Amino acid sequence: MQSKKISFLAVFLFILKISFIGFGGGNAIMPVIKSEIVKQKKWITSEEFDHILIVTNSLPGASVIQTISYISIKLLGKLKGILVTLIAFIPHLIFALLILKLFKFVPLKYINYIAIGTLISIIVLLFNFGVSYLKQAKTTINLPVWLAIFVFTFTYNIFIPAPFNLPVIPIVLLIITYSLFYFLKRRKENKVC
């Protein structure tokens, strides 16, 4: 998106910032990453970020590390991108290990307070991220389809016990169903024309 060259130091500082405020990991930190690289720094477009989000959530492993690695490699090239990602996570790793050691000296009730505060902020971030994507998707997914997906996912996760609610099964069924409806709709539109 930007025409000028992005420096190694700028990407390093971005990763360092994200890794230190990245409580909750995964999708909890994605809104912060998107705000930083799409809206503030304008390193990539919103569509590119959505593509990255889809790819990293489809792959096994830590999606934040995958996202940051993808962005680093895209901006700096393979060698520098991998190098900046590895270097930037070292301070965070050391900091996390120090906190882990210090938790031995902190009473359990304070650790619970920290966990509750972190959980609340993660829920708010995820909710805001979901609302922003829902507003964006309003033009491509109509409300009945979205409501059907939401109701199915919500009831499945609430009422089906953990060993039996394998996430792959409903996702595959949903993809097949949606693809079938989409294919039939397109076929009907082509016959009309």
N, C-alpha and C positions, 0 to 999 in steps of 0.2 A: 504494500500500500504506500509506504514512504519511498520517495525516490533517492533520498540521501542514505549513505551507508551507516548502518547501526554499529556502534562500537562494542567490543568485547566487554568493556567495563559496564556499559549500560545494561547489557543482558545479564551480566553477573550480578549487578545490584538489584535488578528486577527479581531474579531467582532467589537471591538472599532474602529479599523482603517477603516474597511469597512463602518461602520455607519457614520463616520465623512467625508469620501470622497464620500459618496453615493448620489451625486446630480443626479437627474433624476430618481433615483430608478429603479425598474424593470429590464428590459433587458439592460439598460444603464450601470449598475454596474457589470453585470455578467462577462464581459471580465476581469475585475479587480479581481473578486473573483476567476475565473478560473486560471488566471496567478499566483495568490498568493498560492492557495491550491494544484494546480496540478503541475505547473512548478517549483515554488520556494520551497515550503515546502514539496511537494510530499506526502501529506496526503491521497489523493485519486487518482485514475487513471482518465484519460480523459474520458473513457467510463462511469465510475461511475458519473462523473460530467454531462455528456450528459444525463444520466438517470435521475439525480436529476433535471436538467433543464426541461426535458419533463414533469416530474411529477408536478413540481411546477407551470409550465405554464398552466397545465391542470386544476389546482385547483383554485377556487376563492380566492382572497385575495392578499396580498403583497408578490410577488414572492421572493424578497430579504430576507425577514424575514423567509419565508418558507425554502429557500435554506440554510440560515445560521443555522436555527433550525435543519434541517435535518443533516447537516454536524456535528453540535455540538453533537447531540444525537448519531450519528454514531461513533464519535470519543471518547465520554466520557460516553455514556450510557444515559438512559432516564432522571434520576433525575438530574445528573450534567449537562447534555446537555441543559435541560430546564432552569435550574438555571443560567448557564453562559449566555444564550441568554437574559434572563430577566435583569440580572445585567448589561450586556454590553450595552443595549439600554437605560438605565436610563440617563447616561451623555449626550447622543445624544439628548434625548427628552428635557432635561433641556436646552441644547445649542440651540435647535430649538425654544423653547419658548422665550428665551432671544433675539434671532435674530428677532423673530416676534414682540416683544415689541420695539426693537430698530428701526425697520423699520418706526415707527411713526415719528422719528426724522430725517430720511434721505429723501432728496428730491426725488421725483418720477423719475426723469431722471436717477439718479444713480442706482435705483432699476431696471430700464429698461436695463441699461448697464450690470448689473450683470446677469439679465435674458437672455440677448442675448449671453453673453459669455458662460453661462452654457448650453444654447441650442445648440450652435455650438459644444462644447465639447461632448455633448451627441450624436449629429448626427455623429461626427467622430468616437466615440467609437462604436456606433451601426453599422456603415458602416464597420469598421475593424473586428468586431465580425462576421458580415454576410459574409464577404470575407473569413475569416478563416474557417467558417463552410462550405462555398461553396467549398473551396479547399479540405476539408475533405470529403465532400459528393460526390466529383467527381467520386469516385470509385463505389458508390452504386446507384446514380441517374444519368441517362444519360442526355446529354444536351437538347435534344428535350423536355423531360418531365419537366426538370427544367424551360426551357424557357416558356413552356405552362403555368405552374403554376405562374411564375412571371408576364407574360403578363395579364393573367386573374385577378390576385390579384391587379395589378397596375391599370388596366382599371376599375375594379369594384370599387376600393376605390376613384379614381379620378372622375368618371363620374356618379356614383349613389349617389343621395343625402343621407344625414345622416340618416333620419328616416327609409329609405328603405334598407340600406345596412347592415342589420343584419348580423354580422359576422358568426353566427352559420350556416345559410343556405348554403353559398358557401363552408364553410369548410366541412360540412356533404356531400354535393354533390361531392366535390373533393375527399373525402375519399372513398365514394361509387364507383366513377369512377375509381380511382386508384386501389382499391381492386378488382374490376371486371376485369380490364386489367391484374393485377397481377395473379389473379386466372386463367384466360383464358390462360395466357402465361405458367404458371406452368402445367396446364392440357395438353397443347400442347406438352410441353417438356417431360412429363411422357408418353404420347402416342408414341412419337418418340423412347424412350428408350426401 
